[in-house]
């Protein structure tokens, strides 16, 4: 019994330390969230995009976002499978290797959340509601972003989804894909 109690306490402490290490990683709560650079230029971030908090300013936070640039668009990968941000003309980015960049700026603290599952809750519910009518929906993390891009359009035609709902679902699927923004073990 003592061994079990010690194991539980050790596990709780270990999990708590992981939570503290990752506490600086938050997620954008809704699309078109503004990331403002020091010079006033704006980048629009999409829902579910992870940000690293650098400084808490009270009602705002200084954050960075990493991605791959193609013109005024920032993608999650070099293959451009998922658009994560759009830039105002003149928005300055920090260049990394190749076309990898880092965006820096200030964002409203209430535009960010820790619980990525809660951020996607409504879209996930819609996905399961629409995509389980004809068959059991595939486990999301078993497919890559490019596989979802190939499969989804043919399935979408069998639903009553409007364009906005469809866009939300494909963004949800790609974000949660095995090579998406959200890293989970399956």
DRENDREN-581488 format. One record per residue (C-alpha): residue in three letters; x, y, z. Coordinates in nm, 3 decimals. Layout:
  nunu     east    north       up
   Ala        X        Y        Z
...
This chain:
  nunu     east    north       up
   Unk    0.000    0.000    0.000
   Unk    0.284    0.240    0.085
   Unk    0.447    0.162   -0.250
   Unk    0.124    0.248   -0.435
   Unk    0.086    0.573   -0.240
   Unk    0.451    0.670   -0.307
   Unk    0.406    0.591   -0.678
   Unk    0.092    0.805   -0.699
   Unk    0.257    1.098   -0.521
   Unk    0.569    1.071   -0.741
   Unk    0.352    1.059   -1.052
   Unk    0.154    1.366   -0.942
   Unk    0.474    1.561   -0.876
   Unk    0.619    1.455   -1.211
   Unk    0.300    1.550   -1.398
   Unk    0.289    1.881   -1.213
   Unk    0.642    1.962   -1.322
   Unk    0.554    1.883   -1.685
   Unk    0.251    2.111   -1.659
   Unk    0.473    2.391   -1.528
   Unk    0.730    2.339   -1.802
   Unk    0.460    2.355   -2.070
   Unk    0.257    2.633   -1.905
   Unk    0.413    2.885   -2.142
   Unk    0.255    2.707   -2.440
   Unk   -0.099    2.829   -2.503
   Unk   -0.336    2.805   -2.799
   Unk   -0.530    3.066   -2.996
   Unk   -0.900    3.042   -2.904
   Unk   -1.054    3.176   -3.226
   Unk   -0.953    3.259   -3.582
   Unk   -0.854    3.611   -3.686
   Unk   -0.691    3.678   -3.350
   Unk   -0.452    3.972   -3.383
   Unk   -0.084    3.943   -3.302
   Unk    0.048    4.301   -3.288
   Unk    0.414    4.372   -3.355
   Unk    0.597    4.659   -3.182
   Unk    0.564    4.872   -3.497
   Unk    0.184    4.828   -3.505
   Unk    0.177    4.577   -3.792
   Unk   -0.064    4.288   -3.742
   Unk   -0.060    3.917   -3.808
   Unk   -0.392    3.728   -3.796
   Unk   -0.367    3.392   -3.621
   Unk   -0.604    3.100   -3.671
   Unk   -0.780    2.892   -3.407
   Unk   -0.570    2.624   -3.238
   Unk   -0.232    2.775   -3.325
   Unk    0.020    2.717   -3.043
   Unk    0.204    3.021   -2.909
   Unk    0.494    3.045   -2.666
   Unk    0.444    3.305   -2.396
   Unk    0.753    3.513   -2.334
   Unk    0.615    3.776   -2.095
   Unk    0.287    3.835   -1.913
   Unk    0.183    4.203   -1.925
   Unk   -0.147    4.173   -1.737
   Unk   -0.425    4.185   -1.996
   Unk   -0.184    4.108   -2.281
   Unk    0.109    3.871   -2.330
   Unk    0.420    3.881   -2.547
   Unk    0.433    3.565   -2.756
   Unk    0.615    3.398   -3.042
   Unk    0.475    3.173   -3.313
   Unk    0.688    2.950   -3.535
   Unk    0.603    2.853   -3.890
   Unk    0.708    2.851   -4.253
   Unk    0.665    3.158   -4.471
   Unk    0.530    3.180   -4.823
   Unk    0.468    3.545   -4.908
   Unk    0.227    3.691   -4.651
   Unk    0.116    3.346   -4.534
   Unk    0.263    3.139   -4.253
   Unk    0.210    2.761   -4.257
   Unk    0.261    2.490   -3.997
   Unk    0.496    2.292   -4.224
   Unk    0.717    2.340   -4.528
   Unk    0.453    2.149   -4.728
   Unk    0.197    2.427   -4.662
   Unk   -0.074    2.185   -4.546
   Unk   -0.214    2.416   -4.275
   Unk   -0.229    2.796   -4.282
   Unk   -0.164    2.926   -3.930
   Unk   -0.125    3.302   -3.983
   Unk   -0.152    3.581   -4.238
   Unk    0.072    3.888   -4.223
   Unk    0.012    4.255   -4.285
   Unk    0.245    4.383   -4.555
   Unk    0.561    4.491   -4.372
   Unk    0.514    4.263   -4.068
   Unk    0.871    4.180   -3.967
   Unk    0.955    3.816   -3.898
   Unk    1.270    3.661   -3.756
   Unk    1.425    3.433   -4.015
   Unk    1.535    3.086   -3.908
   Unk    1.671    2.806   -4.130
   Unk    1.527    2.786   -4.483
   Unk    1.184    2.947   -4.495
   Unk    1.117    2.888   -4.124
   Unk    1.027    3.207   -3.939
   Unk    0.924    3.323   -3.595
   Unk    0.657    3.586   -3.539
   Unk    0.677    3.802   -3.227
   Unk    0.420    4.034   -3.081
   Unk    0.152    4.106   -2.826
   Unk   -0.182    3.932   -2.802
   Unk   -0.479    3.975   -2.569
   Unk   -0.451    3.722   -2.287
   Unk   -0.821    3.629   -2.317
   Unk   -0.759    3.526   -2.682
   Unk   -0.550    3.232   -2.557
   Unk   -0.633    2.912   -2.373
   Unk   -0.447    2.623   -2.213
   Unk   -0.704    2.353   -2.287
   Unk   -0.676    2.276   -2.656
   Unk   -0.954    2.016   -2.629
   Unk   -1.195    2.282   -2.501
   Unk   -1.095    2.513   -2.787
   Unk   -1.194    2.247   -3.041
   Unk   -1.489    2.103   -2.844
   Unk   -1.770    2.245   -3.060
   Unk   -1.598    2.157   -3.387
   Unk   -1.513    1.809   -3.264
   Unk   -1.877    1.751   -3.171
   Unk   -1.988    1.865   -3.518
   Unk   -1.729    1.635   -3.679
   Unk   -1.853    1.329   -3.491
   Unk   -2.216    1.425   -3.549
   Unk   -2.172    1.466   -3.927
   Unk   -1.910    1.200   -3.988
   Unk   -2.069    0.912   -3.804
   Unk   -2.397    0.904   -3.996
   Unk   -2.270    0.662   -4.264
   Unk   -1.974    0.498   -4.087
   Unk   -1.755    0.509   -3.779
   Unk   -1.533    0.815   -3.818
   Unk   -1.160    0.745   -3.848
   Unk   -0.941    0.824   -3.549
   Unk   -0.819    1.171   -3.629
   Unk   -0.455    1.127   -3.525
   Unk   -0.415    0.815   -3.740
   Unk   -0.408    1.024   -4.058
   Unk   -0.174    1.300   -4.173
   Unk   -0.278    1.649   -4.281
   Unk   -0.234    1.557   -4.647
   Unk   -0.443    1.241   -4.603
   Unk   -0.724    1.444   -4.444
   Unk   -0.700    1.691   -4.733
   Unk   -0.749    1.403   -4.977
   Unk   -1.027    1.221   -4.788
   Unk   -1.238    1.505   -4.654
   Unk   -1.378    1.663   -4.975
   Unk   -1.546    1.341   -5.091
   Unk   -1.700    1.286   -4.747
   Unk   -1.813    1.648   -4.714
   Unk   -2.046    1.613   -5.014
   Unk   -2.254    1.364   -4.814
   Unk   -2.326    1.614   -4.534
   Unk   -2.533    1.927   -4.482
   Unk   -2.234    2.134   -4.370
   Unk   -2.208    2.493   -4.489
   Unk   -1.873    2.633   -4.607
   Unk   -1.780    2.784   -4.268
   Unk   -1.856    2.460   -4.081
   Unk   -1.663    2.262   -4.339
   Unk   -1.362    2.495   -4.308
   Unk   -1.372    2.460   -3.929
   Unk   -1.381    2.081   -3.950
   Unk   -1.092    2.048   -4.196
   Unk   -0.884    2.289   -3.980
   Unk   -0.972    2.076   -3.674
   Unk   -0.877    1.753   -3.853
   Unk   -0.547    1.890   -3.982
   Unk   -0.458    2.047   -3.646
   Unk   -0.514    1.713   -3.475
   Unk   -0.361    1.495   -3.749
   Unk   -0.055    1.283   -3.671
   Unk    0.168    1.560   -3.812
   Unk   -0.058    1.847   -3.702
   Unk   -0.020    2.128   -3.450
   Unk   -0.141    1.927   -3.153
   Unk    0.091    1.648   -3.050
   Unk   -0.084    1.355   -2.886
   Unk    0.010    0.995   -2.845
   Unk   -0.221    0.735   -2.995
